[in-house]
């Protein structure tokens, strides 16, 4: 999309955050980088809990520094913690402010958001959340189709009636057939029907074969360089077709409808991986956790969760020229 939205105040800025992250933050710190008057990257981390202020601040600043064009930043604290005195996570906010300034991304504003109000951090203000929900930014972004917290995985819609599928043998012919069907499903013309039930079950069966699954993951990215390891870690030759990737997520959910529990892990892993490529680590981890639960210890999901836990950011998400950008916001 190419629409531009002007952010005219704190309520507009707070309204934009869930649209940028794809989810409403809870018990989180969010850093938004600024570039010459426009928003740059967005980063969310779980609230620090027992983490030392300096350690937490250094980790978060390291991630924010991937935006090499940033000239400033905004810090937003989402929490319902009520300290005995002062403001929540005051030491962490101070440490993060210092680290970002040292990294030449001085903090222009710190905001606090709770379940009942928002305020400039460190002030007694209590502004109603309705100001955020009713803001021009939220209305505009919603009008243009942005939907934070839209979850394409809904177990209640999957049912329990589907019989299991049998993975193909993995011959060259099996691989060619699966890749052809997957490519056709991803490249279908907008508005045309998706795969019929027989084709969907064939694709779901193909995902059960590890070798074929790896090829289908790779083929989801039209700008891949041939190496599965590079593709898995988000290293592509150019900006991927993000609309195609959105279709892959929706298709993965459709495939889960035609198989029973215990055979959904490959598709859940695909959804988690694609969320991670978009820079949405929290959503990615949720899907990967579900995959590991659907098929006990599903190895690819476990490995990807370890990558996320270690704080690794996909290469494609680090570069503003290749990253997922559903909208340009000023």
N, C-alpha and C positions, 0 to 999 in steps of 0.2 A: 504494500500500500504506500501511497505517496502523500496522503493527507497530512497537513501540519496543524498541530494544535498548540495554541499559545497558552502557557501556564502563567496565570496572572496573580496568583497568591498561594498561600500555604494550603488552603482547602483544595485548590486545583491540583497542587503537587501531590498531596496525600491521596487524592482520588486516582491519580495516574499510577500510583505504585502497584496496586493489584493487577492492573492491566499490563504493566511492564513485567511483573514477576509471574503472572499466570495464576496467582493465588493470593488470598488475603493473609498477610503476615500475622503470626501470633507468637508471643514470647520470642521476639527476634530483634536483631539489629539490622538495619538496612542502610547501605551507603549508595548514594547516587552521585556519579561523577558529573562534573560540569565542564563543557568545552565552549568557550567564547559565547556564552549566552544560551546554549542549548544543553539538554540532558545528554549524557553519554551512556556509560554502562550502569547497570543496576546489580547490586550484590546483596544477598540476604544470608545471614548466619543465625543459628539458634542463639538465644540469649546466653550469656556467658556462664551462668550458674556458678560453678566453683573455679572456673578458669581465672588465672592471674590477670589483672588488667593489662599489663604490658604485653604478655604473651598473646592474649586475645587480640589486642590492638595491632600487633605486628602481623599476625596472620591475616586479619581482615584488610589491612593496608597493602599487604603483598598482593592480594587478589585485585584490589582496586587499582593497583599500579599497572595492571595489564592494559588499562586504557592510557596509552602513552600520550594522548592528546589532551588529557584532563588538565584543567587549570584551577579547579576548585572542587568542592564536594558538599553534599548535604548528608547529615546523619539523622536517622529516624529510629527511635526506640519504641518498640511495640511491647508493652508489658502491663500486667495487672499486679506486679509485685509492689508491695507497700513497705518500704524500709521504715525502721523505727524513727529515723530522722533524715532530713534532707530529701534527695530525689533518687529514684531507683538507678542502680548501676552507675552512680556518680563517678567512681574511680575509673570505671571502664570507659565512660564517655570522655573523661579528661584525658586518659591515655590515648584513646583513638583520635581525639582532636589533635593531640601533640604529634602522633605518628603521621597523620595525614598532612599536617603542616610541614613536617620534615620531608615528606615525599613530594612536596610542591603541589599539594592538592588541599589548600587551606579550607577549613570548614566554614561555609557561609551561613549555615543555619543548622540548629539541632531542634528536632521536634519530638514530642512525646505523645504516643497514642495508647489509650486504654480502651477497655470495653465500653466505657461510658462517655469519654470526652477526648479531646486533643488539645495540645497547648504547646507554645514555645517552651522547650525544656528549660527548667530552672525558674519558671515563673508560676504564680498562683492562678493563672488563667484556667478556665474550664470551658472550652468551646464545644458546642454540641456536635456530635458526629453527623447529624443531619446536614450540616454545612458541607461536609465531604460528599455525602450521598447525593445531595441536591446541586452540587457544583456543576459549572459549565463543562469542566473536563470530563466528569463522569458521564454526563448526559451525551456529550459528543462522542466519546469513545464507545459507549454502548450503542448509540445510533449507528455507528459505522461497523458494528458487528463484533467488537471486542467483548469477551465474556470471561472474566476471571473466575477461577474455581469451576469452570466447565470441565467435568470429569468424564472422559470417554469410557472409563471402566466402571460399570455399575453391575455388580454381581446379581442384583435382583432381576436384571433384564436378561440374564444368560440362560436361566432355566436349568433343568437337570435331566431332561429327556434324551439328550443326544447320545447315540452309541459311540464307542471309541473308534478312532481311525487307526489304520495300520500304516506305519512308516514304509515308504518304498525301499527297495533294496539298495538304492544309491548308485545305480549304473549311470553311465554317461547319458543314456537316453532319459532316465529319470530326472537327472539334473537339468538337461536341456528343456524338458517339458515343464518342470517347475519354474525355471527362470523365465520361460516364455509366458506362462500364465501370470506370474507375479508382475512382470513388466507390463503386460496388457492391462492388468487391473489397476496399476498405478498410473498409467498413461491414458486412461479412458477419458473421453471428452466430458467436461463438466455437465452435469445434468442427466447423463446416461446411467442406466442401471449398473450396479456393481455385479460381481460374479454370482451366478446362480448357486443353489445349494450344493450341487454335485461338484462344481468347480471349487467352491469354498472348502469343501471337505478334502478335495485333492490337495489344495494349498495347505490346509491345516495339517494334513498327513505329511506333506513335504517338510514342514517345519519341525516335525518330530525326528528327522534324520539330521544328525549334527553337521555332517559335511554339507548337505544341501542347505540347511538353515544358514550356515555361515555365508554361503553364496548369496542367499536371498537378502540377508542383512546388508551385504556389500552392494548388491544391485539396487538397494533402496536409494543410494546416493549416486546421482548421475555424474558427479564430478570425481569419482574415486580414481585412485592412481594404480589400482590393481592389487595392492597389498591389503589383506584382510586386517592385519595388525594396525596399519596406519589408519584405515577406515574406522576401525573400532575405536581408536583413540581420537578421532575427529580431525585427522590430518588429510585434507582434500586439496585438489589442484586448483580449485576456484570456489566461489560461493555456490553452495548447493541450491537445488530447487526446493525452497522451503514449502511451497504449496504442495509439491509432490510428497514431501515428508509428512505434512498434515494429513494427506490422503492415506499414507501408510499407517498412521496411528488409527484412523477411523477403520481402515480395513482390518487391522489386527484385532480390533474389538469385534468386528463382524465375524472373523474366523473363530473367535472364542465361543460364539453362539452355537457353532455346529459340532463342538466336541465337549466331552464331559470334564468335570474337575479332574485334575491329574494330567491333562494334556494341554493346559492353557499356558504353562510356564514359558514356552518359546515366544508366544505372542506378547505376554506380559513383559518379558525381557526386552523384546523389540520396542515396546512402548516406553519402557524405562530408559533404554539407551537413547531413543530419539528425544525424550525430554532432557536428558543430560546434554545432548548436542545443542539444545536450545538454551542451555545455561540454567536450567531449572532443576537444580540438584535435589531439592526436597521432594518434588513430585517424582523425579526419577527414582529416588531411593524407595519411595512408597511402592511403585510398581515392581521394582526388583525384589523387595521383601515379599510381596505377594507371590511372585514367581517362585521364590525359594520355598514358600509354604505350599504352593500348589504341587510342586514336584520336589520332594525333600532334598534340599541342598543342591538345587539345579545349578550346575557349576558356573555357567556363564553369568548368571545373575549374581552369584556369590562373588565372583571376581570383579564384576562391575561395581558392586556395592563397596568392595574394598577400595577401589579406585576413588569413589566418591568420598568415602570416609577419610581417606588420606588427604582430601582437599584438592585433588587434581581437577583442573578445569579443562574441558575439551578445547583443543587448539582452535577449532572453528568458532568457538564462543568467545575467544580472546580478541579476535580481530574484528573491529567494527565493520570492515568491508565484507566479511563473510558471515557474521553472526546473524542469528534470528532476530529480525526487527519488524514486528507486526505493524509498527506505526512510527512515524517520525514526530516527536513531540518537542516543541520549543518551550 
